[in-house]
Amino acid sequence: MTETSRENLPVVVIGAGPVGLAAAAHLLERGLEPLVLEAGNGPAAAVASWGHVRLFSPWQYDIDAAARRLLAGTGWSEPNPDALPTGNDLVEDYLAPLAAVLGDHVRYGARVSDVARDGADRSRSLGRERRPYLVRYTAGGEIHETRAGAVIDASGTYGTPNPLGLSGLPAIGEERAAEHLSGALPDVLGSDRERFAGRATLVVGMGHSAANTLLSLVELAKDEPTTRIVWAIRGGSARRLYGGGSDDELPARGLLGTRLRDAVEGGRVELLTRVAIERLEPEASGTVRVLGTARKDGTDGGLDLAVDTIVNATGFRPDLNMLREVRLDLDPVVEAPRQIAPLIDPNHHSCGTVPAHGESELNHPDDGFYLVGMKSYGRAPTFLLATGYEQVRSVVAALAGDRAAADAVELNLPQTGVCSSDLAFAADADGVVSAEALAGATSGGCCAAPSGPQAVTLGLGAPAGCGTAEPEPVKVGFTTGIEHGRSGDE
């Protein structure tokens, strides 16, 4: 067959979420042609599915710089930089206008199924670097193919949740019980209220998503007192999520964690630890029977629980099936690009410190292919939009041949609050956090983040120059004082 040159071909971006659309904006600004393929029927379909949830970081860290410049001449009004948007706000006030400006560069209803080097499977090396990428996708019930000079995969992980089984495998019967499973962030107090009111719900997981859902269920139970709430975690302790008391090494305590602890101690939420779900059995009564083992009130035993709905908040994993013919360099633990994996491994970091990183850390053996955004974190949680925006800025600079700009990575974030659960709960209906609430939530960072290429620490704590000789240990998200991620769950 005749080889097609990679020159003058578009850069295919998979996914029209915040990071994918930011990549397209940077490509246009650099004079490169983007083609964004989005499986949903509109921009940021995954974000829209949890539109009722308020982000933990304010608008000033949720808008990409190139996207802002692209929107500037359109009459777009930038939101209050200090307000915390909901998912719906993010889509309606930012991503939908951005997608509209990108116009025909974005195709909706286009689900990518495969990426490969054109005319070469994974094992073929001869002339591989000259070959463009072949991207196969389904749209309108038909299979289409397009060729690309490079591919930026920003498809995220939201569509591929981790299964409920303990060993990384689905529990027996999990597929058959699918109608009883909800997504990680159901709208308990809104559109999904009827599904949960006066019914029994099992929430599985110990992250932000689980905590938000549990507290929404507690709120629902005030009006619907027959609502039963059971919380299952795989570890032996919930202290990593709770924070507070002797577990806190930092002065502030996350409102999300303390409210949840109060609900458990008050008997409004039943907590099961060391849970291993082995089997799901749908019953004729309309409930699903959950079988396995668990510890309750300090006693180990069998788990035999009948509930109406199971909220699977166990996290997500990347869909790598469509990339089988691409040569990737992934960490064997978290399935993230090997060079950033040690920074985000949840076995060692509650959220960790994340140095600014870009194209040099994200490239793979197949040149011109990149995983960015949440998918670049593999199975690790707690990704920040600002991190993704810096990733694609660097990647696009490299694709444009600007090596200096690609290597000059920086991440300008505050030392407090950008990933704090306190802020979302302290916000008013418009997402605004008062100065008093902000002071109570973020507790004490006194300096702005320096500019320029640097390793940036995200979260709470005092940086050097704020009256301390050395930067103090910081955490992102729940301020538990536990430094080693899951190792504190035993």
C-alpha positions in Angstrom: 0.0 0.0 0.0 1.1 3.6 -0.5 2.1 5.4 2.7 0.3 8.6 3.6 2.5 11.5 4.8 1.8 12.7 8.3 2.3 16.3 7.2 -0.8 18.5 6.8 -3.1 16.0 8.5 -5.2 17.1 11.4 -4.5 16.3 15.1 -7.3 14.1 16.3 -8.4 14.9 19.9 -10.5 12.2 21.5 -13.1 13.7 23.8 -14.7 17.2 24.0 -14.4 17.6 27.7 -12.6 20.5 29.4 -9.1 19.2 28.5 -10.0 18.0 25.0 -11.5 21.4 24.1 -8.5 23.1 25.6 -6.3 21.0 23.4 -8.3 22.1 20.4 -7.9 25.8 21.4 -4.2 25.5 21.7 -3.9 23.7 18.4 -5.8 26.4 16.6 -3.7 29.1 18.3 -0.6 27.3 17.0 -1.9 27.1 13.5 -2.6 23.3 13.6 -5.9 21.8 12.6 -7.8 20.0 15.4 -10.5 17.4 14.8 -12.3 16.6 18.1 -14.3 13.4 18.2 -16.8 13.3 21.0 -19.0 10.2 21.8 -21.7 12.3 23.5 -24.3 14.5 21.8 -22.8 17.7 23.1 -19.7 19.1 24.7 -18.5 17.5 28.0 -21.2 14.8 28.2 -19.5 13.2 31.2 -19.4 16.5 33.1 -23.1 17.1 32.2 -23.9 13.7 33.8 -22.8 15.0 37.2 -23.9 18.6 36.6 -25.5 19.0 40.0 -22.1 18.6 41.8 -20.1 21.7 42.8 -16.4 21.7 41.9 -13.8 22.2 44.7 -11.8 24.7 42.7 -13.0 28.2 41.6 -13.5 29.4 38.1 -10.0 31.0 37.9 -8.5 27.6 37.8 -11.1 25.9 35.6 -10.6 28.0 32.4 -7.8 27.3 30.0 -5.7 30.3 28.9 -5.9 29.5 25.2 -9.6 28.9 25.4 -10.0 32.2 27.2 -8.2 34.0 24.4 -10.3 32.2 21.8 -13.5 33.3 23.6 -12.4 36.8 24.3 -13.6 38.2 21.0 -17.0 36.6 20.9 -18.8 38.6 23.5 -18.4 35.8 26.1 -18.7 36.9 29.7 -16.2 35.3 32.0 -17.7 34.0 35.2 -16.7 35.3 38.7 -13.2 34.0 39.1 -13.7 33.3 42.8 -17.0 31.4 42.5 -17.1 27.6 42.5 -19.1 26.3 39.5 -21.3 23.3 39.4 -20.8 20.8 36.6 -23.7 22.4 34.8 -22.2 25.8 35.2 -18.9 24.5 33.7 -20.7 23.2 30.6 -23.2 26.1 30.1 -21.0 29.0 30.9 -17.7 27.9 29.5 -17.5 24.6 27.5 -20.6 25.0 25.4 -19.5 28.5 24.2 -16.0 27.2 23.6 -17.3 24.3 21.6 -19.5 26.7 19.6 -16.5 28.8 18.7 -14.6 25.6 17.6 -17.5 24.8 15.3 -16.9 22.1 12.7 -13.7 21.2 14.4 -15.9 19.2 16.9 -17.9 16.2 15.8 -20.5 14.8 18.2 -21.9 11.3 18.4 -18.5 10.0 17.2 -17.3 7.2 19.5 -13.7 6.1 18.8 -13.2 2.4 18.9 -9.6 2.0 17.6 -6.3 3.9 17.2 -3.4 2.5 15.2 -0.5 3.4 13.0 -1.8 3.4 9.4 -0.8 0.2 7.7 1.2 -1.1 10.7 0.1 -3.2 13.6 1.8 -3.0 17.0 4.6 -5.4 16.1 5.7 -3.7 12.9 8.7 -1.3 13.3 9.9 -0.7 9.7 9.1 2.9 8.8 6.7 3.2 11.7 7.7 6.7 12.6 6.7 8.0 9.1 3.2 6.6 9.3 0.2 8.7 10.3 -2.4 7.5 12.8 -5.6 5.7 11.7 -8.5 6.5 14.0 -11.7 4.4 13.6 -15.0 5.7 15.1 -18.7 5.0 14.9 -21.1 7.8 14.1 -24.7 7.6 12.9 -24.6 3.8 13.0 -21.8 3.6 10.5 -18.0 3.0 10.9 -15.7 5.8 9.8 -12.0 6.2 9.6 -9.8 9.3 9.5 -6.0 9.8 9.4 -4.1 12.0 11.8 -0.7 13.4 12.1 -1.0 13.0 15.9 -3.6 11.9 18.5 -4.4 13.4 21.8 -6.5 11.1 23.9 -8.5 13.2 26.4 -11.4 10.7 26.6 -11.2 10.5 30.4 -12.2 7.6 32.6 -15.8 8.3 33.7 -17.3 5.8 31.3 -15.3 2.9 32.8 -15.8 2.6 36.5 -13.9 0.1 38.6 -16.0 -3.1 39.3 -17.4 -3.9 42.7 -15.4 -7.1 43.1 -12.5 -6.9 45.5 -9.8 -8.3 43.1 -10.4 -5.8 40.3 -12.9 -8.1 38.7 -16.7 -7.8 38.6 -18.5 -9.5 41.4 -20.3 -12.6 40.2 -23.7 -11.4 38.8 -22.6 -7.8 38.6 -23.6 -7.5 34.9 -26.9 -9.2 35.6 -27.6 -6.7 38.4 -26.8 -3.6 36.2 -30.2 -2.1 36.6 -29.6 -1.8 40.4 -26.3 0.1 39.9 -26.1 3.8 39.6 -23.2 6.0 38.6 -20.7 7.4 41.1 -22.6 10.7 41.5 -26.4 10.3 41.2 -28.5 13.4 41.7 -30.0 12.2 44.9 -31.8 15.4 45.8 -32.8 16.2 42.3 -33.6 14.2 39.2 -32.8 10.8 40.9 -34.7 11.5 44.1 -37.5 9.0 43.5 -35.0 6.2 43.1 -33.6 6.7 46.6 -36.4 8.2 48.7 -37.6 5.7 51.2 -35.4 3.0 49.8 -32.3 1.1 50.9 -29.0 2.2 49.2 -25.5 0.8 49.5 -22.7 3.2 48.7 -19.4 1.5 47.9 -16.2 3.6 48.0 -14.2 6.0 50.1 -13.5 9.1 48.0 -15.1 12.5 47.2 -17.9 10.9 45.2 -18.9 8.5 47.9 -18.9 11.2 50.6 -21.0 13.6 48.5 -23.6 10.9 47.8 -23.7 9.7 51.4 -24.3 13.3 52.6 -27.0 13.9 50.0 -28.7 10.7 51.2 -28.5 11.9 54.8 -30.2 15.1 53.7 -32.8 13.2 51.8 -33.5 11.0 54.9 -34.6 14.1 56.8 -37.7 14.3 54.6 -37.9 10.6 53.9 -37.1 8.9 57.3 -37.5 5.3 55.9 -34.5 5.9 53.7 -31.8 3.4 54.7 -28.1 4.3 54.0 -25.3 1.7 54.1 -21.7 2.6 53.4 -19.2 -0.1 52.5 -15.4 0.4 52.4 -12.7 -2.1 51.6 -10.2 -0.8 54.2 -10.4 -1.3 57.9 -10.8 2.4 58.8 -12.5 5.5 57.3 -10.0 7.9 59.0 -8.4 8.9 55.7 -11.7 10.4 54.7 -12.9 11.7 58.1 -9.9 13.7 59.2 -10.1 15.5 62.5 -8.9 14.7 66.0 -5.6 13.1 66.5 -5.5 12.1 62.8 -5.1 15.8 61.7 -1.6 17.1 61.2 -3.0 20.3 59.8 -5.2 23.0 61.5 -8.1 22.8 59.1 -10.5 19.8 58.8 -12.5 19.0 55.7 -16.2 19.7 56.2 -17.0 16.8 54.0 -15.2 14.3 56.2 -16.4 15.7 59.5 -20.0 15.8 58.4 -19.8 12.2 57.2 -18.2 11.1 60.5 -21.0 12.8 62.4 -23.6 11.0 60.3 -22.0 7.6 61.0 -21.6 8.2 64.7 -25.1 9.5 64.9 -26.5 6.3 63.3 -27.8 7.9 60.2 -25.3 5.9 58.1 -24.4 2.3 58.7 -20.7 1.7 58.1 -19.3 -1.6 57.0 -15.5 -2.0 56.8 -13.2 -4.7 55.2 -16.0 -5.3 52.7 -15.5 -7.9 50.0 -18.5 -8.1 47.6 -18.4 -11.6 46.0 -21.8 -12.0 44.4 -24.9 -9.9 43.4 -28.3 -11.6 43.1 -31.3 -9.7 41.7 -34.4 -10.8 43.6 -38.0 -11.0 42.4 -39.0 -8.4 45.0 -37.1 -5.8 43.0 -34.1 -5.6 45.4 -30.6 -6.9 44.8 -28.9 -9.2 47.3 -25.3 -8.4 48.1 -23.2 -11.3 49.3 -19.7 -11.5 50.6 -17.8 -10.7 53.8 -17.6 -7.5 56.0 -16.8 -6.2 59.4 -19.4 -4.4 61.4 -18.9 -2.9 64.9 -15.5 -4.6 65.1 -16.8 -8.1 64.3 -15.9 -9.9 61.0 -18.6 -12.0 59.4 -20.6 -12.7 56.3 -22.3 -10.0 54.3 -25.9 -10.7 53.2 -27.7 -7.4 52.4 -30.7 -6.6 50.4 -30.8 -3.1 48.9 -32.6 -1.3 46.1 -29.6 0.5 44.6 -25.9 0.2 44.8 -23.8 3.4 44.2 -20.5 2.3 42.7 -18.1 5.0 43.8 -15.0 2.8 43.7 -13.2 5.0 41.2 -12.4 4.6 37.5 -9.9 3.1 35.1 -8.8 4.0 31.6 -10.3 2.3 28.6 -7.2 0.9 26.9 -8.9 -1.5 24.6 -9.0 1.0 21.7 -5.2 1.5 22.1 -4.1 -2.1 21.7 -2.2 -1.3 18.5 -0.4 1.8 19.9 2.9 1.4 21.6 2.5 2.8 25.1 4.8 3.1 28.0 2.5 2.7 31.0 3.2 2.1 34.7 2.1 -1.5 35.6 0.4 -0.3 38.8 -1.8 2.7 37.9 -1.7 2.4 34.1 -0.5 6.0 33.8 2.4 7.2 31.7 5.4 5.7 33.5 7.2 9.0 34.3 4.3 10.5 36.2 3.0 7.4 37.9 5.2 7.6 41.0 3.7 11.0 41.7 0.1 9.9 41.8 0.1 6.2 42.9 -2.8 6.0 45.5 -0.9 3.4 47.5 1.5 6.1 48.5 -0.3 9.4 48.2 -3.6 10.6 49.6 -3.5 13.1 46.8 0.2 13.8 46.8 2.4 16.5 45.5 2.3 16.8 41.8 5.2 18.6 40.0 4.2 20.4 36.9 4.7 18.1 34.0 4.2 18.2 30.2 5.1 16.6 26.9 8.4 15.1 28.1 6.7 13.1 30.8 3.6 12.2 28.7 5.2 10.9 25.4 5.1 7.3 24.4 7.2 5.0 22.1 4.8 5.9 19.3 5.6 9.5 18.8 2.8 11.9 18.4 0.4 10.0 20.7 -0.5 11.3 24.1 -2.8 10.5 27.0 -3.9 13.7 28.7 -6.4 14.8 31.3 -7.9 12.3 33.7 -6.9 9.4 31.4 -3.3 10.3 31.9 -3.7 9.5 35.6 -4.8 5.9 34.8 -6.4 4.5 37.9 -5.2 7.2 40.3 -7.9 9.7 41.5 -8.0 13.4 42.2 -7.1 15.1 39.0 -7.2 18.9 38.6 -8.3 20.7 35.5 -5.4 23.1 35.7 -3.0 20.1 35.5 -4.7 19.0 32.3 -4.6 22.4 30.7 -0.8 22.7 31.3 -0.4 19.2 29.9 -2.1 20.1 26.6 -0.3 23.4 26.3 3.0 21.6 26.5 2.0 18.8 24.2 0.7 21.2 21.5 3.8 23.3 21.8 5.9 20.2 21.1 3.7 19.3 18.1 4.2 22.8 16.8 8.0 22.4 17.0 8.4 24.8 19.9 10.6 22.7 22.2 11.4 25.5 24.6 7.7 26.2 25.3 7.0 22.5 25.6 9.7 22.1 28.3 8.8 25.3 30.2 6.0 23.8 32.3 4.5 25.6 35.2 1.4 25.3 37.3 0.2 28.5 38.9 -2.0 27.4 41.8 -2.7 28.9 45.2 -1.2 27.2 48.2 -4.7 26.8 49.7 -8.1 25.5 48.7 -7.8 24.5 45.1 -8.8 21.0 45.9 -10.4 21.6 49.3 -13.7 19.9 50.1 -14.3 22.7 52.6 -14.8 25.2 49.8 -17.6 23.4 48.0 -19.6 23.1 51.3 -18.9 26.7 52.3 -20.2 28.2 49.0 -23.6 29.9 48.7 -26.1 29.2 46.0 -24.0 31.2 43.4 -20.9 29.3 44.3 -19.4 32.3 46.2 -17.4 31.6 49.3 -17.3 34.5 51.8 -14.0 35.7 53.2 -14.9 34.3 56.6 -15.8 30.9 55.2 -12.6 30.9 53.1 -10.4 31.6 56.1 -12.0 28.8 58.0 -11.9 26.4 55.1 -8.3 26.9 53.9 -6.6 27.7 57.1 -3.6 29.7 56.8 -1.7 29.7 53.5 -0.2 33.2 53.3 1.7 33.4 50.1 0.7 33.3 46.4 2.2 30.6 44.3 5.4 31.8 42.6 5.5 31.9 38.8 7.9 30.3 36.5 8.8 26.6 35.8 8.8 24.8 39.2 7.6 21.8 41.1 4.3 22.9 42.6 2.7 21.5 45.7 -1.1 21.4 45.6 -3.2 21.8 48.7 -3.0 23.1 52.2 0.0 24.2 54.2 2.5 27.1 54.5 5.1 27.4 51.8 8.6 28.6 52.5 8.8 32.3 53.0 5.6 32.4 55.1 7.5 32.4 58.4 8.8 28.9 58.0 12.3 27.8 57.0 11.0 24.9 54.9 7.7 24.2 53.3 5.4 22.3 55.6 3.9 18.9 54.6 0.7 19.5 52.6 -2.2 17.4 51.4 -4.7 17.9 48.7 -8.4 17.3 49.4 -9.2 15.7 52.8 -6.7 17.1 55.4 -6.2 13.8 57.3 -2.5 14.0 58.1 -2.1 10.5 56.5 0.8 10.7 54.1 0.8 7.2 52.6 -2.6 6.9 50.8 -4.2 3.4 51.2 -1.6 2.3 53.7 -3.6 4.2 56.3 -6.7 2.3 55.7 -5.8 -0.8 57.6 
